[in-house]
Amino acid sequence: MCIDLLRAMGESVAFCVGESADGRCLGVPVLEGDESIANLYEEGYRRAFVAVGSNTVRFRLGAAVVAQGYELVNAISPHAVLSPSVRIGRGVAVMAGVVVNADSEVGDLAIINTGATVDHDCRISEGVHIAPQCAIAGTVAIGRMSFLGIGTKVIPGVGIGTNVIVGAGGVVTGDIQDGVTAVGVPARIIKYK
């Protein structure tokens, strides 16, 4: 998906680093092993995008490429609608059909997935993953490294802590503390980390 997003933005994707059965992904050569990151930097490459769904892995790899000297680029679909007042961090993925409204903020290495909506004055912290078809009402704050499963709904003014998982289809009607898993309608905590 991110290769498609980058290409739609007019970017050229030279290499992927990861695993592939046939050594290619959408026609892009795939290099195996994290040492390829350093090798490509030595060859003169300076811009990177971390295309990994797992918050923990994406954040670790993002830190590694930045430490290597790379600039993190964003992958934002031309079929997303972002208010001109939205502030976007580095290494952010915004998929097709996404709407992010006025005065919202999206932190570094966040993902806002297909068809999700983020209303006005929201704070999406670094490393957050908002799955497809989520609906985040106005003035919501989502803490670092949290994951909202597909179709999650969040009412206005709610605060979701760091490292929170909200299960698919959950409806968040009140604040959620750090490091928990919540599921259901309304979302209830089922697991503490």
Salt bridges, closest charged atoms under 4 A:
GLU11 OE1 - ARG47 NH1 2.84
ASP34 OD2 - ARG60 NH1 3.98
GLU71 OE1 - ARG47 NE 3.89
ASP103 OD1 - ARG87 NH1 2.83
ASP103 OD2 - ARG123 NH2 3.91
GLU105 OE1 - ARG87 NH2 3.55
GLU105 OE1 - ARG123 NE 3.93
ASP108 OD2 - ARG90 NH2 3.45
ASP121 OD2 - HIS120 ND1 2.63
GLU126 OE2 - ARG144 NE 2.81
